[in-house]
Amino acid sequence: MAAAPPSSPAGGPEPPPPPLQYSLLLQHLVGEQRRPRAWDPSALGGIPSPPKSEEQKMVERAMESCAFKAVLACVGGFVLGGAFGVFTAGIDTNVGFDPKDPYRTPTAKEVLKDMGQRGISYAKNFAIVGAMFSCTECVVESYRGKSDWKNSVISGCITGGAIGFRAGLKAGVIGCGGFAAFSAAIDYYLR
């Protein structure tokens, strides 16, 4: 015979039913009884990795150096600037035209020559700006000992000010503010 459930005293209220397992689970996962835990991969055994050799350490130090970062930014700026220069020359309607004879149609050779010249000009400018910014940011980061958004703003101000200062003090201040704001916007977007 099956045992009957305990009955409540006559005339008294019935005891509340025990909580469902699902509600207990929710209280432990998202409720007041939740305990946050730090994720520690070593508690799970970790990911085994062999110790780094001296050559690997040397390559890491070289790739994290300011000189390598500046050279990488210079090369990247040169490629990006060249592509941008060729693109802008391709959509410019005055490429290859002679101002002395505006009714003469330029040849393909003249158009390609002008596109190449503009591409090289943009490539050099982008390379210089990229190298200046990258080197300045690396030096600022090394000096401050932190890697945050302030480094890019400070180095943007220094780079923009140095480029604009060639045209005067006012242009240097405007260049500093403009590059700093642009660097802050890019850093905010990328992080």
C-alpha positions, 0 to 999 in steps of 0.5 A: 500500500502507498502511504498517504500524504500527510494531512493538514490539521483539521480546518487549518491552512495547507502548507505551501507546496515545495518550490519547483526545481526550475525556480531554484535553478533560476535563483542560483543562475540569475537571482539573489543566490547567484555567486559570480565566479572568476574564470580561471583556465588553470582550474580546468587544466589550462592550455598547455604551452611550451616555454618560448625559445630565445629566438621567439622572445627576440622576434617578439621584442623586435615586433613590439619595438617602436622602430618596427611599428614605425616602419610597418605604419610607413609601409602601410601608409605608403600602400594605402596612400598610393591606392587612394591617390590613384583612385582620386586621380581616376575620378578626377576629370582634369587628369591628363589635360593640358591647361594651355590647350584645353580642347585636346584630348589627353592620351592614355599615356598622359593620363596614366602618368598623371595618375602615377604621379598623384599616387606617388605623392599621396603615398609619400604623404601617407607614409610620413604621417603614418610613421610619425603617428606610430612612432609618437604613439609608441614613445608616448605609450612607453613613457606613460607605461599605459595602453589607453585612449590618451596615448592616441590623442596625445600622439595625434596632437603632436603629429598634427601640430608638427605637420600644421606648424610648417604653415604657422602657429595657428595652423599648428594648433588647428592641426593638433586639435584636428588630429587629436579629435580624429585619433580619439574618434578612431580609437573609440571606434576600434576599442 
